[in-house]
Amino acid sequence: MSSDKNAVMEHVANPFDSFIARLEEAAQIAKIDPQIVKILSHPKKEVRVSLPIMMDNGQIQVFEGYRVVHSTFLGPSKGGIRYAEQVNIDEVKALASWMSFKCAVANIPYGGAKGGITVDPKKLSKGELERLTKSYTVAMADVFGPDKDIPAPDVNTDGQIMSWLYDAFSKHVGQPTPAVVTGKPLELGGSKGRVEATGRGVMITALAALDKLGKNPASSTCAVQGFGNVGSISAKLLAQKGLRVVAISDVSGGYYNANGIDIEGAIAYAASNGRVLTGLKEATPISNEDLLELDVDLLVPAALEDQINADNAHKIKAKLIVEGANGPTSASADAILDEKGIMLVPDILANAGGVTVSYFEWAQNKSGYYWDLATVEQREDAIMHDAFNDVYQASVDHKCNMRLAAYIVAANRIGKGITLMGAF
């Protein structure tokens, strides 16, 4: 991709347009049928609802909720629900499209969807959150369904909110329907291994990429930006595989120790310190920006979007980047990283472990038979290994970076489903 084209993509206001731009470039490289691209450029369904909620003070407040189903060509749509003030229909459209591609890359029988409510959940009481969640569920009852569209947790949502969704949907249809939502607590039909699933997928794809680069994990260094669920578990699992994790960070800043950080100790420290790393001993404070520019073998951005961008991409020294977060690398940075010879495992591959184990949860709910942790991990590892190998081979065959290769793999798989089904 040219620098000019990257600059155009970087300043696109609508994130869905960024998805389309990358899709079109992948289609051009792999000579994908323009008719398939046309279909994939239009989400199947966009739903917007108003949610009047009685607040604790007796006043009515109206919230806006969204659900976008991008595709159902390979199976029922799958995707999370986020609660955030910046949620809007364009963001949800883009996220739904990426979910379609993430599921296709992992080769699991799902299409893609995403949902959200424009709200700051920190300003709501637990009772208000429950009423909002259940109102949203009933408003989307014609969209959701265990064989239609299956939500899951995302930004600012968790197992408790999924439990409320499960309850509201089950009461609406008149029978328990655990397969309508994933990310539930174990007591309500959740899957073992779900909490660790995304971080485990990051670890699996990172080790596979290091192997392609001829690097031994036991002599490799790593920096992890972000110490939430994905970042902390990725760091822990990578350390267990022999990597020396020399830097970690969260909202309080970065922490560096050339000899390696005790990740299990850092997780315990954060848990006892208000969920932040402030004051972490045996590590030197550094900025998040400095962490990204460390001379390490592996960099795992697992925090916010656009952390690696046109301003700092030329300063990145890592030999390998594995995207734990969604969209941590801006479009304009891709070409710069390519020119530097840095291998990047894109988000729609690297963090697909989460939706993979969500698929396992759904399958267990549908069958009524639940697997032990070893079975979940073994099956996740197999799917993630296959996904990595498919994308890596596509990058070799088409002489392109791993991100475009992932788009090619996904578009070809969904396109095959479209072709086999035929047009209306």
ZAMARGU-4260 file (C-alpha; in steps of 0.2 Angstrom, whole numbers, plus 5000, padded with zeros to 4 digits):
<rodrens>
0) 5000/5000/5000 | 5007/5017/4996 | 5010/5030/5009 | 4997/5042/5000 | 4984/5029/5002
5) 4988/5026/5020 | 4987/5044/5023 | 4970/5044/5016 | 4964/5029/5026 | 4972/5037/5042
10) 4960/5052/5041 | 4944/5043/5037 | 4931/5048/5050 | 4921/5033/5048 | 4929/5017/5054
15) 4918/5007/5042 | 4927/5015/5028 | 4943/5009/5034 | 4937/4991/5034 | 4931/4994/5016
20) 4948/5001/5011 | 4957/4986/5017 | 4944/4974/5010 | 4946/4982/4993 | 4965/4981/4993
25) 4965/4963/4999 | 4952/4959/4985 | 4964/4967/4972 | 4979/4957/4978 | 4969/4941/4978
30) 4958/4945/4963 | 4942/4942/4973 | 4926/4943/4963 | 4920/4962/4964 | 4902/4955/4967
35) 4908/4947/4983 | 4916/4963/4988 | 4900/4973/4985 | 4890/4961/4996 | 4903/4962/5010
40) 4903/4981/5009 | 4885/4981/5015 | 4879/4975/5032 | 4864/4963/5032 | 4855/4972/5045
45) 4856/4988/5056 | 4845/4990/5071 | 4843/5006/5081 | 4832/5007/5097 | 4827/5019/5110
50) 4827/5013/5128 | 4817/5023/5140 | 4823/5018/5158 | 4817/5023/5175 | 4832/5029/5185
55) 4834/5027/5203 | 4828/5045/5206 | 4812/5042/5198 | 4816/5051/5182 | 4815/5044/5164
60) 4831/5044/5154 | 4832/5038/5136 | 4847/5028/5129 | 4851/5023/5112 | 4855/5005/5108
65) 4862/4997/5092 | 4864/4980/5084 | 4872/4977/5067 | 4872/4960/5059 | 4886/4961/5045
70) 4884/4943/5038 | 4876/4926/5041 | 4883/4917/5026 | 4893/4905/5037 | 4881/4903/5051
75) 4872/4914/5065 | 4880/4931/5068 | 4891/4933/5083 | 4898/4948/5092 | 4899/4957/5108
80) 4890/4972/5116 | 4899/4987/5122 | 4893/5000/5134 | 4902/5017/5131 | 4898/5035/5128
85) 4906/5035/5111 | 4896/5021/5104 | 4888/5025/5087 | 4881/5016/5072 | 4897/5019/5062
90) 4908/5011/5075 | 4896/4996/5077 | 4896/4993/5058 | 4915/4992/5058 | 4916/4981/5073
95) 4902/4969/5066 | 4912/4968/5049 | 4928/4964/5058 | 4919/4950/5068 | 4913/4942/5052
100) 4931/4942/5046 | 4938/4936/5063 | 4926/4921/5063 | 4930/4917/5045 | 4949/4918/5049
105) 4946/4906/5064 | 4935/4895/5052 | 4921/4893/5064 | 4903/4893/5058 | 4898/4910/5062
110) 4894/4927/5054 | 4898/4943/5062 | 4888/4956/5072 | 4891/4969/5086 | 4880/4979/5097
115) 4881/4993/5110 | 4872/5006/5120 | 4878/5024/5121 | 4880/5026/5140 | 4894/5028/5153
120) 4890/5013/5164 | 4900/5020/5178 | 4887/5033/5181 | 4873/5020/5183 | 4869/5010/5198
125) 4868/4991/5197 | 4849/4992/5197 | 4849/5005/5182 | 4862/4994/5173 | 4851/4979/5175
130) 4835/4988/5169 | 4845/4995/5154 | 4852/4978/5149 | 4835/4969/5150 | 4826/4983/5141
135) 4839/4982/5127 | 4837/4963/5126 | 4818/4964/5124 | 4820/4978/5111 | 4832/4966/5102
140) 4822/4950/5105 | 4818/4948/5086 | 4837/4950/5082 | 4844/4939/5095 | 4842/4920/5095
145) 4853/4905/5098 | 4852/4901/5079 | 4851/4919/5073 | 4862/4931/5083 | 4873/4927/5098
150) 4879/4942/5109 | 4894/4942/5121 | 4904/4954/5132 | 4914/4968/5125 | 4920/4985/5132
155) 4912/4988/5149 | 4901/4973/5149 | 4904/4956/5158 | 4897/4940/5164 | 4884/4949/5175
160) 4877/4959/5161 | 4877/4943/5150 | 4867/4934/5164 | 4854/4948/5164 | 4853/4947/5145
165) 4850/4928/5146 | 4837/4930/5160 | 4827/4943/5150 | 4828/4933/5133 | 4823/4917/5142
170) 4808/4925/5150 | 4803/4934/5133 | 4803/4917/5124 | 4796/4907/5139 | 4810/4894/5141
175) 4828/4894/5147 | 4839/4898/5132 | 4857/4898/5137 | 4864/4897/5119 | 4857/4915/5116
180) 4873/4923/5124 | 4891/4918/5128 | 4903/4925/5141 | 4891/4919/5155 | 4897/4913/5172
185) 4901/4895/5174 | 4885/4893/5185 | 4874/4898/5170 | 4882/4888/5157 | 4898/4897/5153
190) 4913/4888/5147 | 4929/4884/5156 | 4944/4893/5149 | 4934/4908/5142 | 4942/4921/5153
195) 4959/4916/5147 | 4954/4912/5129 | 4959/4928/5121 | 4976/4929/5130 | 4979/4911/5126
200) 4976/4914/5107 | 4989/4929/5108 | 5001/4917/5115 | 4998/4903/5103 | 5000/4915/5088
205) 5015/4923/5095 | 5024/4907/5097 | 5020/4902/5080 | 5026/4918/5073 | 5042/4917/5083
210) 5045/4900/5075 | 5043/4907/5058 | 5056/4920/5062 | 5068/4907/5069 | 5067/4914/5086
215) 5068/4903/5102 | 5055/4909/5115 | 5068/4905/5129 | 5080/4918/5122 | 5067/4931/5117
220) 5061/4947/5125 | 5043/4954/5126 | 5034/4970/5130 | 5015/4970/5133 | 5006/4986/5133
225) 4989/4985/5143 | 4987/4975/5158 | 4969/4971/5158 | 4962/4953/5155 | 4970/4951/5138
230) 4987/4959/5142 | 4989/4951/5159 | 4985/4934/5153 | 4995/4936/5137 | 5010/4941/5148
235) 5008/4927/5160 | 5006/4913/5147 | 5021/4920/5137 | 5032/4920/5152 | 5027/4902/5156
240) 5033/4898/5139 | 5050/4905/5143 | 5049/4923/5136 | 5057/4936/5147 | 5043/4950/5149
245) 5054/4965/5152 | 5040/4978/5151 | 5021/4980/5155 | 5009/4995/5157 | 4992/5001/5161
250) 4983/5017/5163 | 4996/5022/5177 | 5010/5021/5165 | 5024/5008/5160 | 5036/4998/5170
255) 5052/4991/5164 | 5065/4978/5171 | 5078/4972/5159 | 5080/4956/5169 | 5061/4952/5167
260) 5046/4956/5177 | 5037/4943/5189 | 5021/4943/5179 | 5011/4932/5192 | 5017/4944/5206
265) 5012/4959/5195 | 4994/4952/5193 | 4993/4949/5211 | 4999/4967/5215 | 4987/4975/5203
270) 4972/4965/5211 | 4977/4971/5228 | 4980/4989/5222 | 4964/4995/5214 | 4967/4985/5198
275) 4982/4997/5193 | 5001/4994/5193 | 5005/5011/5202 | 5020/5009/5213 | 5025/4992/5206
280) 5042/4988/5214 | 5057/4980/5205 | 5053/4989/5189 | 5058/5006/5183 | 5043/5018/5178
285) 5043/5022/5159 | 5029/5030/5148 | 5018/5019/5137 | 5026/5028/5122 | 5043/5022/5128
290) 5037/5004/5130 | 5031/5003/5112 | 5048/5008/5106 | 5058/4996/5116 | 5071/4985/5107
295) 5062/4968/5111 | 5058/4953/5100 | 5040/4953/5103 | 5028/4968/5106 | 5010/4964/5111
300) 4999/4980/5110 | 4984/4975/5121 | 4977/4992/5126 | 4968/5005/5115 | 4966/5008/5097
305) 4979/5017/5086 | 4993/5016/5098 | 5006/5012/5084 | 5003/5026/5071 | 5012/5036/5058
310) 5020/5047/5072 | 5029/5032/5080 | 5029/5018/5068 | 5047/5022/5062 | 5053/5021/5080
315) 5046/5003/5083 | 5061/4991/5086 | 5052/4975/5090 | 5054/4961/5077 | 5037/4955/5079
320) 5020/4963/5084 | 5005/4953/5089 | 4989/4963/5091 | 4980/4958/5107 | 4969/4973/5106
325) 4957/4978/5092 | 4964/4990/5080 | 4980/4995/5090 | 4989/4999/5074 | 4983/5013/5063
330) 4981/5010/5044 | 4995/5022/5040 | 5007/5013/5051 | 5006/4996/5041 | 5016/5002/5027
335) 5030/5009/5038 | 5031/4993/5048 | 5032/4983/5032 | 5046/4994/5026 | 5055/4990/5042
340) 5053/4971/5040 | 5043/4969/5056 | 5031/4955/5055 | 5013/4959/5062 | 5000/4946/5067
345) 4984/4956/5065 | 4970/4957/5078 | 4957/4947/5068 | 4969/4933/5069 | 4979/4936/5085
350) 4964/4939/5097 | 4952/4926/5089 | 4954/4915/5104 | 4940/4924/5113 | 4927/4921/5100
355) 4933/4903/5097 | 4930/4898/5115 | 4913/4908/5114 | 4909/4896/5100 | 4914/4881/5112
360) 4902/4889/5125 | 4888/4890/5112 | 4891/4872/5106 | 4891/4866/5124 | 4875/4875/5128
365) 4867/4867/5113 | 4872/4850/5117 | 4870/4851/5136 | 4887/4842/5138 | 4901/4852/5146
370) 4920/4850/5143 | 4934/4850/5155 | 4948/4864/5154 | 4960/4853/5145 | 4948/4849/5131
375) 4944/4867/5129 | 4962/4872/5128 | 4967/4858/5116 | 4953/4863/5104 | 4957/4881/5105
380) 4975/4878/5102 | 4971/4868/5087 | 4960/4881/5079 | 4972/4895/5082 | 4987/4885/5075
385) 4977/4881/5059 | 4971/4899/5058 | 4989/4906/5059 | 4995/4893/5046 | 4981/4898/5034
390) 4985/4916/5035 | 5004/4914/5035 | 5002/4904/5019 | 4991/4917/5011 | 5004/4930/5015
395) 5017/4919/5006 | 5006/4915/4991 | 5001/4933/4988 | 5017/4941/4994 | 5008/4953/5006
400) 5008/4957/5025 | 4999/4946/5037 | 4984/4959/5039 | 4980/4959/5021 | 4982/4940/5021
405) 4970/4938/5035 | 4957/4948/5025 | 4960/4937/5010 | 4957/4921/5019 | 4941/4928/5027
410) 4934/4936/5011 | 4938/4920/5001 | 4929/4909/5015 | 4914/4921/5016 | 4914/4923/4997
415) 4913/4904/4995 | 4898/4903/5006 | 4889/4917/4996 | 4893/4908/4980 | 4887/4892/4986
420) 4870/4899/4992 | 4868/4910/4977 | 4860/4927/4975 | 4842/4930/4980
</rodrens>
